Amino acid sequence: MLVDKTVLITGASSGIGQACARAFAAAGSRLVLAARRRDRLDALASELDTEVLPLALDVRDRAAVEAAVEGLPEEWAAIDVLVNNAGLAAGWGPVVENDPSDWDRMIDTNVRGLFDVTRVVARGMVARGSGHVINVGSIAGLMPYANGAVYCATKAAVDAFTKALRMDLLGTGVRVSSIDPGLVETEFSIVRFGGDRDRAAQVYRGLEPLTADDVAEAVVWMADRPKHVTAAQLVLLSSDQASATMVSRREG
């Protein structure tokens, strides 16, 4: 079902986005890959055995989002699947000790950027009477935890937005889904801790976290359901994780 479908993936230059690009390419899809780092997109495109349109884009820039989507070449303009993956966590600690600039990065990327990309892409889907929006959320949006209040809030916003969007688009032929992973070992924690790789490694110490490929496989599965089926929400956890804060670690 995904052969020759056009898939737009945001945050495609690393982590889950990059893994999704590889997984959709393996399924025969054509890819519009969006991210800020064009060099990484070009490197990824060169290794994929499918048609790829790299798109240098910062989802925090509303005007750039509109220009990029509305300016797609005619042969790329009909997006069949949108994977809203661009996102990050920045900083760690109690709200009263947070750096508000970290809040701005998270809110502008995880929330406003996702909203803006969805609005422009879904408009075309509605006009064509078909399409699928898949939002990459987080277990943090369902089970908030201390020291990550604003990140949790941004992912809770994604959860609420996804559910309301499904209602808004009911009857249009456009499906809306979300995937909410737990611990996934990518650059996520390195970014959160400002490049401190040792501290980031401690997040996954003594357990086997999800990989980006695990999440990508699930995203492709959601996109590949028959047209009358919506996999509305999928919470994906490592077998070593039971909740946002409860994990089983093996010592030694």
Phi and psi in degrees as GROMACS dihedral restraints (atoms count N, CA, C in turn):
[ dihedral_restraints ]
;  ai    aj    ak    al  type     phi  dphi    fc
    3     4     5     6     1   -96.1    20    10
    4     5     6     7     1    -4.2    20    10
    6     7     8     9     1   -62.8    20    10
    7     8     9    10     1   128.4    20    10
    9    10    11    12     1    68.5    20    10
   10    11    12    13     1     6.8    20    10
   12    13    14    15     1   -74.8    20    10
   13    14    15    16     1   147.2    20    10
   15    16    17    18     1   -97.3    20    10
   16    17    18    19     1   121.7    20    10
   18    19    20    21     1  -119.2    20    10
   19    20    21    22     1   125.8    20    10
   21    22    23    24     1  -102.3    20    10
   22    23    24    25     1   123.8    20    10
   24    25    26    27     1  -120.8    20    10
   25    26    27    28     1   123.5    20    10
   27    28    29    30     1   -92.0    20    10
   28    29    30    31     1   156.3    20    10
   30    31    32    33     1    61.4    20    10
   31    32    33    34     1    39.6    20    10
   33    34    35    36     1   -85.2    20    10
   34    35    36    37     1    -1.8    20    10
   36    37    38    39     1   -83.8    20    10
   37    38    39    40     1    -8.8    20    10
   39    40    41    42     1  -161.1    20    10
   40    41    42    43     1   171.0    20    10
   42    43    44    45     1    55.4    20    10
   43    44    45    46     1  -134.6    20    10
   45    46    47    48     1   -62.2    20    10
   46    47    48    49     1   -39.2    20    10
   48    49    50    51     1   -62.3    20    10
   49    50    51    52     1   -44.6    20    10
   51    52    53    54     1   -63.9    20    10
   52    53    54    55     1   -42.0    20    10
   54    55    56    57     1   -64.5    20    10
   55    56    57    58     1   -38.3    20    10
   57    58    59    60     1   -62.7    20    10
   58    59    60    61     1   -39.6    20    10
   60    61    62    63     1   -59.4    20    10
   61    62    63    64     1   -46.0    20    10
   63    64    65    66     1   -65.0    20    10
   64    65    66    67     1   -40.5    20    10
   66    67    68    69     1   -69.2    20    10
   67    68    69    70     1   -42.5    20    10
   69    70    71    72     1   -68.7    20    10
   70    71    72    73     1   -35.2    20    10
   72    73    74    75     1   -62.5    20    10
   73    74    75    76     1   -41.6    20    10
   75    76    77    78     1   -64.3    20    10
   76    77    78    79     1   -26.8    20    10
   78    79    80    81     1   -85.0    20    10
   79    80    81    82     1    -2.2    20    10
   81    82    83    84     1    93.9    20    10
   82    83    84    85     1    12.4    20    10
   84    85    86    87     1   -82.4    20    10
   85    86    87    88     1   156.8    20    10
   87    88    89    90     1   -91.8    20    10
   88    89    90    91     1   144.5    20    10
   90    91    92    93     1  -125.3    20    10
   91    92    93    94     1   130.8    20    10
   93    94    95    96     1  -103.4    20    10
   94    95    96    97     1   112.3    20    10
   96    97    98    99     1  -107.0    20    10
   97    98    99   100     1   116.9    20    10
   99   100   101   102     1  -113.6    20    10
  100   101   102   103     1   135.4    20    10
  102   103   104   105     1  -171.2    20    10
  103   104   105   106     1   168.9    20    10
  105   106   107   108     1   -75.1    20    10
  106   107   108   109     1   -31.3    20    10
  108   109   110   111     1   -94.5    20    10
  109   110   111   112     1    93.7    20    10
  111   112   113   114     1   -63.0    20    10
  112   113   114   115     1   -34.6    20    10
  114   115   116   117     1   -61.9    20    10
  115   116   117   118     1   -39.3    20    10
  117   118   119   120     1   -68.8    20    10
  118   119   120   121     1   -37.9    20    10
  120   121   122   123     1   -63.6    20    10
  121   122   123   124     1   -42.9    20    10
  123   124   125   126     1   -63.5    20    10
  124   125   126   127     1   -40.3    20    10
  126   127   128   129     1   -64.5    20    10
  127   128   129   130     1   -42.0    20    10
  129   130   131   132     1   -65.5    20    10
  130   131   132   133     1   -44.6    20    10
  132   133   134   135     1   -59.1    20    10
  133   134   135   136     1   -35.7    20    10
  135   136   137   138     1   -68.3    20    10
  136   137   138   139     1   -20.6    20    10
  138   139   140   141     1   -99.1    20    10
  139   140   141   142     1    -7.2    20    10
  141   142   143   144     1   -93.2    20    10
  142   143   144   145     1   137.0    20    10
  144   145   146   147     1   -93.0    20    10
  145   146   147   148     1    62.4    20    10
  147   148   149   150     1  -162.4    20    10
  148   149   150   151     1   171.8    20    10
  150   151   152   153     1   -72.8    20    10
  151   152   153   154     1   132.4    20    10
  153   154   155   156     1  -134.7    20    10
  154   155   156   157     1   135.5    20    10
  156   157   158   159     1  -116.2    20    10
  157   158   159   160     1   102.8    20    10
  159   160   161   162     1   -72.8    20    10
  160   161   162   163     1   141.4    20    10
  162   163   164   165     1  -136.5    20    10
  163   164   165   166     1   104.9    20    10
  165   166   167   168     1   -71.3    20    10
  166   167   168   169     1   114.7    20    10
  168   169   170   171     1  -153.6    20    10
  169   170   171   172     1   132.9    20    10
  171   172   173   174     1  -104.2    20    10
  172   173   174   175     1   111.3    20    10
  174   175   176   177     1   -65.0    20    10
  175   176   177   178     1   -11.8    20    10
  177   178   179   180     1   -74.4    20    10
  178   179   180   181     1   -13.9    20    10
  180   181   182   183     1   -99.0    20    10
  181   182   183   184     1    99.9    20    10
  183   184   185   186     1   -59.3    20    10
  184   185   186   187     1   -44.6    20    10
  186   187   188   189     1   -63.0    20    10
  187   188   189   190     1   -38.8    20    10
  189   190   191   192     1   -67.6    20    10
  190   191   192   193     1   -37.9    20    10
  192   193   194   195     1   -60.9    20    10
  193   194   195   196     1   -49.3    20    10
  195   196   197   198     1   -61.8    20    10
  196   197   198   199     1   -44.3    20    10
  198   199   200   201     1   -64.6    20    10
  199   200   201   202     1   -40.4    20    10
  201   202   203   204     1   -66.9    20    10
  202   203   204   205     1   -46.1    20    10
  204   205   206   207     1   -72.1    20    10
  205   206   207   208     1   -45.2    20    10
  207   208   209   210     1   -71.9    20    10
  208   209   210   211     1   -19.1    20    10
  210   211   212   213     1   -97.6    20    10
  211   212   213   214     1     9.6    20    10
  213   214   215   216     1   -61.4    20    10
  214   215   216   217     1   141.5    20    10
  216   217   218   219     1   -55.4    20    10
  217   218   219   220     1   151.2    20    10
  219   220   221   222     1   -52.6    20    10
  220   221   222   223     1   -39.3    20    10
  222   223   224   225     1   -73.8    20    10
  223   224   225   226     1    -8.6    20    10
  225   226   227   228     1  -113.5    20    10
  226   227   228   229     1    -4.6    20    10
  228   229   230   231     1   -71.6    20    10
  229   230   231   232     1   -26.8    20    10
  231   232   233   234     1   -87.8    20    10
  232   233   234   235     1    90.7    20    10
  234   235   236   237     1   -79.1    20    10
  235   236   237   238     1   123.0    20    10
  237   238   239   240     1   -87.2    20    10
  238   239   240   241     1   -37.6    20    10
  240   241   242   243     1  -134.4    20    10
  241   242   243   244     1   129.8    20    10
  243   244   245   246     1  -110.0    20    10
  244   245   246   247     1   122.7    20    10
  246   247   248   249     1  -108.4    20    10
  247   248   249   250     1   103.6    20    10
  249   250   251   252     1   -82.1    20    10
  250   251   252   253     1    91.2    20    10
  252   253   254   255     1  -109.3    20    10
  253   254   255   256     1   -23.1    20    10
  255   256   257   258     1   -55.3    20    10
  256   257   258   259     1   127.9    20    10
  258   259   260   261     1   177.8    20    10
  259   260   261   262     1   166.2    20    10
  261   262   263   264     1  -162.8    20    10
  262   263   264   265     1   163.2    20    10
  264   265   266   267     1  -114.6    20    10
  265   266   267   268     1   139.3    20    10
  267   268   269   270     1  -134.1    20    10
  268   269   270   271     1   120.2    20    10
  270   271   272   273     1    86.4    20    10
  271   272   273   274     1   165.0    20    10
  273   274   275   276     1  -154.9    20    10
  274   275   276   277     1   130.6    20    10
  276   277   278   279     1   143.6    20    10
  277   278   279   280     1   174.2    20    10
  279   280   281   282     1   -60.8    20    10
  280   281   282   283     1   150.2    20    10
  282   283   284   285     1   -52.8    20    10
  283   284   285   286     1   -42.3    20    10
  285   286   287   288     1   -67.7    20    10
  286   287   288   289     1   -13.3    20    10
  288   289   290   291     1  -108.6    20    10
  289   290   291   292     1     1.0    20    10
  291   292   293   294     1   -70.6    20    10
  292   293   294   295     1   155.4    20    10
  294   295   296   297     1   -91.0    20    10
  295   296   297   298     1   114.8    20    10
  297   298   299   300     1   -58.1    20    10
  298   299   300   301     1   -23.0    20    10
  300   301   302   303     1   -66.3    20    10
  301   302   303   304     1   -29.6    20    10
  303   304   305   306     1   -66.4    20    10
  304   305   306   307     1   -38.9    20    10
  306   307   308   309     1   -59.0    20    10
  307   308   309   310     1   -45.4    20    10
  309   310   311   312     1   -60.0    20    10
  310   311   312   313     1   -43.8    20    10
  312   313   314   315     1   -60.6    20    10
  313   314   315   316     1   -44.3    20    10
  315   316   317   318     1   -70.0    20    10
  316   317   318   319     1   -46.0    20    10
  318   319   320   321     1   -65.7    20    10
  319   320   321   322     1   -42.9    20    10
  321   322   323   324     1   -67.6    20    10
  322   323   324   325     1   -33.0    20    10
  324   325   326   327     1   -88.4    20    10
  325   326   327   328     1   -56.4    20    10
  327   328   329   330     1   -70.9    20    10
  328   329   330   331     1   -30.6    20    10
  330   331   332   333     1  -109.2    20    10
  331   332   333   334     1   -68.7    20    10
  333   334   335   336     1   -64.0    20    10
  334   335   336   337     1   -41.0    20    10
  336   337   338   339     1   -62.5    20    10
  337   338   339   340     1   -43.8    20    10
  339   340   341   342     1   -62.9    20    10
  340   341   342   343     1   -42.1    20    10
  342   343   344   345     1   -60.7    20    10
  343   344   345   346     1   -46.4    20    10
  345   346   347   348     1   -65.5    20    10
  346   347   348   349     1   -45.0    20    10
  348   349   350   351     1   -61.9    20    10
  349   350   351   352     1   -44.1    20    10
  351   352   353   354     1   -60.9    20    10
  352   353   354   355     1   -46.4    20    10
  354   355   356   357     1   -57.3    20    10
  355   356   357   358     1   -46.4    20    10
  357   358   359   360     1   -72.6    20    10
  358   359   360   361     1   -43.7    20    10
  360   361   362   363     1   -71.7    20    10
  361   362   363   364     1   -43.9    20    10
  363   364   365   366     1   -65.6    20    10
  364   365   366   367     1   -27.2    20    10
  366   367   368   369     1   -58.8    20    10
  367   368   369   370     1   -42.9    20    10
  369   370   371   372     1   -69.1    20    10
  370   371   372   373     1   -37.6    20    10
  372   373   374   375     1   -61.0    20    10
  373   374   375   376     1   -44.4    20    10
  375   376   377   378     1   -62.1    20    10
  376   377   378   379     1   -42.2    20    10
  378   379   380   381     1   -61.6    20    10
  379   380   381   382     1   -34.5    20    10
  381   382   383   384     1   -87.9    20    10
  382   383   384   385     1   -13.8    20    10
  384   385   386   387     1    77.9    20    10
  385   386   387   388     1    20.8    20    10
  387   388   389   390     1  -163.0    20    10
  388   389   390   391     1   157.2    20    10
  390   391   392   393     1   149.3    20    10
  391   392   393   394     1   172.4    20    10
  393   394   395   396     1  -148.3    20    10
  394   395   396   397     1   123.1    20    10
  396   397   398   399     1  -103.5    20    10
  397   398   399   400     1   122.9    20    10
  399   400   401   402     1  -120.8    20    10
  400   401   402   403     1   114.9    20    10
  402   403   404   405     1   -98.5    20    10
  403   404   405   406     1   130.4    20    10
  405   406   407   408     1   -89.5    20    10
  406   407   408   409     1   105.1    20    10
  408   409   410   411     1   -96.8    20    10
  409   410   411   412     1  -138.8    20    10
  411   412   413   414     1  -167.7    20    10
  412   413   414   415     1   152.1    20    10
  414   415   416   417     1   -59.4    20    10
  415   416   417   418     1   -24.0    20    10
  417   418   419   420     1   -62.7    20    10
  418   419   420   421     1   -25.1    20    10
  420   421   422   423     1   -79.4    20    10
  421   422   423   424     1   -15.0    20    10
  423   424   425   426     1  -104.1    20    10
  424   425   426   427     1   -27.7    20    10
  426   427   428   429     1  -136.1    20    10
  427   428   429   430     1    85.1    20    10
  429   430   431   432     1   -64.4    20    10
  430   431   432   433     1   154.5    20    10
  432   433   434   435     1  -138.1    20    10
  433   434   435   436     1   160.3    20    10
  435   436   437   438     1   -65.4    20    10
  436   437   438   439     1   149.8    20    10
  438   439   440   441     1    75.0    20    10
  439   440   441   442     1     2.5    20    10
  441   442   443   444     1  -136.1    20    10
  442   443   444   445     1    33.8    20    10
  444   445   446   447     1   -56.2    20    10
  445   446   447   448     1   -47.3    20    10
  447   448   449   450     1   -73.3    20    10
  448   449   450   451     1   -39.5    20    10
  450   451   452   453     1   -59.6    20    10
  451   452   453   454     1   -46.7    20    10
  453   454   455   456     1   -58.7    20    10
  454   455   456   457     1   -40.4    20    10
  456   457   458   459     1   -64.5    20    10
  457   458   459   460     1   -38.8    20    10
  459   460   461   462     1   -65.2    20    10
  460   461   462   463     1   -37.7    20    10
  462   463   464   465     1   -78.0    20    10
  463   464   465   466     1   -27.6    20    10
  465   466   467   468     1   -65.6    20    10
  466   467   468   469     1   -36.4    20    10
  468   469   470   471     1   -63.7    20    10
  469   470   471   472     1   -40.1    20    10
  471   472   473   474     1   -62.4    20    10
  472   473   474   475     1   -41.1    20    10
  474   475   476   477     1   -61.6    20    10
  475   476   477   478     1   -48.6    20    10
  477   478   479   480     1   -65.8    20    10
  478   479   480   481     1   -41.7    20    10
  480   481   482   483     1   -61.7    20    10
  481   482   483   484     1   -43.3    20    10
  483   484   485   486     1   -60.5    20    10
  484   485   486   487     1   -46.0    20    10
  486   487   488   489     1   -66.3    20    10
  487   488   489   490     1   -40.9    20    10
  489   490   491   492     1   -70.9    20    10
  490   491   492   493     1   -36.9    20    10
  492   493   494   495     1   -62.4    20    10
  493   494   495   496     1   -38.2    20    10
  495   496   497   498     1   -60.4    20    10
  496   497   498   499     1   -37.9    20    10
  498   499   500   501     1   -69.2    20    10
  499   500   501   502     1   -43.7    20    10
  501   502   503   504     1   -59.4    20    10
  502   503   504   505     1   -36.9    20    10
  504   505   506   507     1   -98.3    20    10
  505   506   507   508     1     6.4    20    10
  507   508   509   510     1   -57.8    20    10
  508   509   510   511     1   129.9    20    10
  510   511   512   513     1    87.7    20    10
  511   512   513   514     1    -2.1    20    10
  513   514   515   516     1   -91.8    20    10
  514   515   516   517     1   -12.3    20    10
  516   517   518   519     1    91.0    20    10
  517   518   519   520     1     0.7    20    10
  519   520   521   522     1  -101.3    20    10
  520   521   522   523     1   124.8    20    10
  522   523   524   525     1   -91.4    20    10
  523   524   525   526     1   151.9    20    10
  525   526   527   528     1  -134.7    20    10
  526   527   528   529     1   127.7    20    10
  528   529   530   531     1  -136.8    20    10
  529   530   531   532     1   162.5    20    10
  531   532   533   534     1  -138.5    20    10
  532   533   534   535     1   148.1    20    10
  534   535   536   537     1  -122.2    20    10
  535   536   537   538     1   131.6    20    10
  537   538   539   540     1  -122.6    20    10
  538   539   540   541     1    90.1    20    10
  540   541   542   543     1   -78.7    20    10
  541   542   543   544     1   156.9    20    10
  543   544   545   546     1   -89.2    20    10
  544   545   546   547     1  -136.8    20    10
  546   547   548   549     1   -66.0    20    10
  547   548   549   550     1   120.4    20    10
  549   550   551   552     1  -126.5    20    10
  550   551   552   553     1   126.0    20    10
  552   553   554   555     1   -85.4    20    10
  553   554   555   556     1   101.7    20    10
  555   556   557   558     1  -137.7    20    10
  556   557   558   559     1  -155.4    20    10
  558   559   560   561     1   -78.8    20    10
  559   560   561   562     1     0.0    20    10
  561   562   563   564     1   -52.1    20    10
  562   563   564   565     1   -54.7    20    10
  564   565   566   567     1   -72.0    20    10
  565   566   567   568     1   -28.8    20    10
  567   568   569   570     1   -63.4    20    10
  568   569   570   571     1   -42.8    20    10
  570   571   572   573     1   -65.9    20    10
  571   572   573   574     1   -45.5    20    10
  573   574   575   576     1   -57.1    20    10
  574   575   576   577     1   -40.0    20    10
  576   577   578   579     1   -98.1    20    10
  577   578   579   580     1    25.5    20    10
  579   580   581   582     1    62.7    20    10
  580   581   582   583     1    33.3    20    10
  582   583   584   585     1    90.6    20    10
  583   584   585   586     1     3.6    20    10
  585   586   587   588     1   -79.2    20    10
  586   587   588   589     1    95.1    20    10
  588   589   590   591     1   -68.8    20    10
  589   590   591   592     1   -34.5    20    10
  591   592   593   594     1   -64.8    20    10
  592   593   594   595     1   -44.5    20    10
  594   595   596   597     1   -65.6    20    10
  595   596   597   598     1   -39.7    20    10
  597   598   599   600     1   -62.7    20    10
  598   599   600   601     1   -39.0    20    10
  600   601   602   603     1   -63.5    20    10
  601   602   603   604     1   -28.4    20    10
  603   604   605   606     1   -66.4    20    10
  604   605   606   607     1   -24.4    20    10
  606   607   608   609     1   -61.5    20    10
  607   608   609   610     1   -33.9    20    10
  609   610   611   612     1  -106.4    20    10
  610   611   612   613     1     8.8    20    10
  612   613   614   615     1   -61.6    20    10
  613   614   615   616     1   129.8    20    10
  615   616   617   618     1    75.6    20    10
  616   617   618   619     1    10.9    20    10
  618   619   620   621     1  -140.3    20    10
  619   620   621   622     1   167.8    20    10
  621   622   623   624     1  -108.0    20    10
  622   623   624   625     1   100.9    20    10
  624   625   626   627     1   -76.6    20    10
  625   626   627   628     1   171.1    20    10
  627   628   629   630     1   -64.9    20    10
  628   629   630   631     1   156.4    20    10
  630   631   632   633     1  -105.6    20    10
  631   632   633   634     1   163.7    20    10
  633   634   635   636     1   -59.7    20    10
  634   635   636   637     1   -34.0    20    10
  636   637   638   639     1   -65.0    20    10
  637   638   639   640     1   -35.4    20    10
  639   640   641   642     1   -59.7    20    10
  640   641   642   643     1   -45.1    20    10
  642   643   644   645     1   -68.6    20    10
  643   644   645   646     1   -42.9    20    10
  645   646   647   648     1   -61.0    20    10
  646   647   648   649     1   -41.4    20    10
  648   649   650   651     1   -58.7    20    10
  649   650   651   652     1   -41.2    20    10
  651   652   653   654     1   -68.9    20    10
  652   653   654   655     1   -38.0    20    10
  654   655   656   657     1   -63.1    20    10
  655   656   657   658     1   -44.8    20    10
  657   658   659   660     1   -63.1    20    10
  658   659   660   661     1   -39.7    20    10
  660   661   662   663     1   -59.3    20    10
  661   662   663   664     1   -44.3    20    10
  663   664   665   666     1   -61.2    20    10
  664   665   666   667     1   -43.7    20    10
  666   667   668   669     1   -68.8    20    10
  667   668   669   670     1   -23.5    20    10
  669   670   671   672     1   -95.5    20    10
  670   671   672   673     1     8.1    20    10
  672   673   674   675     1   -68.3    20    10
  673   674   675   676     1   154.0    20    10
  675   676   677   678     1   -55.6    20    10
  676   677   678   679     1   155.0    20    10
  678   679   680   681     1   -59.1    20    10
  679   680   681   682     1   -27.3    20    10
  681   682   683   684     1   -86.9    20    10
  682   683   684   685     1     3.7    20    10
  684   685   686   687     1  -117.1    20    10
  685   686   687   688     1   128.7    20    10
  687   688   689   690     1  -115.2    20    10
  688   689   690   691     1   117.0    20    10
  690   691   692   693     1   -80.8    20    10
  691   692   693   694     1    90.5    20    10
  693   694   695   696     1   -66.6    20    10
  694   695   696   697     1   -42.9    20    10
  696   697   698   699     1  -153.1    20    10
  697   698   699   700     1   132.4    20    10
  699   700   701   702     1  -130.0    20    10
  700   701   702   703     1   120.4    20    10
  702   703   704   705     1   -95.8    20    10
  703   704   705   706     1   120.4    20    10
  705   706   707   708     1  -116.1    20    10
  706   707   708   709     1   117.8    20    10
  708   709   710   711     1  -123.9    20    10
  709   710   711   712     1   150.1    20    10
  711   712   713   714     1   -64.0    20    10
  712   713   714   715     1   149.8    20    10
  714   715   716   717     1   -66.2    20    10
  715   716   717   718     1   -12.4    20    10
  717   718   719   720     1   -92.6    20    10
  718   719   720   721     1     9.3    20    10
  720   721   722   723     1  -129.3    20    10
  721   722   723   724     1   134.0    20    10
  723   724   725   726     1  -113.0    20    10
  724   725   726   727     1   -22.5    20    10
  726   727   728   729     1  -155.0    20    10
  727   728   729   730     1  -177.8    20    10
  729   730   731   732     1   -58.6    20    10
  730   731   732   733     1   -31.6    20    10
  732   733   734   735     1  -117.5    20    10
  733   734   735   736     1    -5.1    20    10
  735   736   737   738     1  -107.4    20    10
  736   737   738   739     1   114.9    20    10
  738   739   740   741     1  -133.8    20    10
  739   740   741   742     1   159.1    20    10
  741   742   743   744     1  -107.8    20    10
  742   743   744   745     1   120.2    20    10
  744   745   746   747     1  -112.1    20    10
  745   746   747   748     1   138.1    20    10
  747   748   749   750     1   -98.7    20    10
  748   749   750   751     1   125.2    20    10
  750   751   752   753     1   -85.4    20    10
  751   752   753   754     1   155.2    20    10
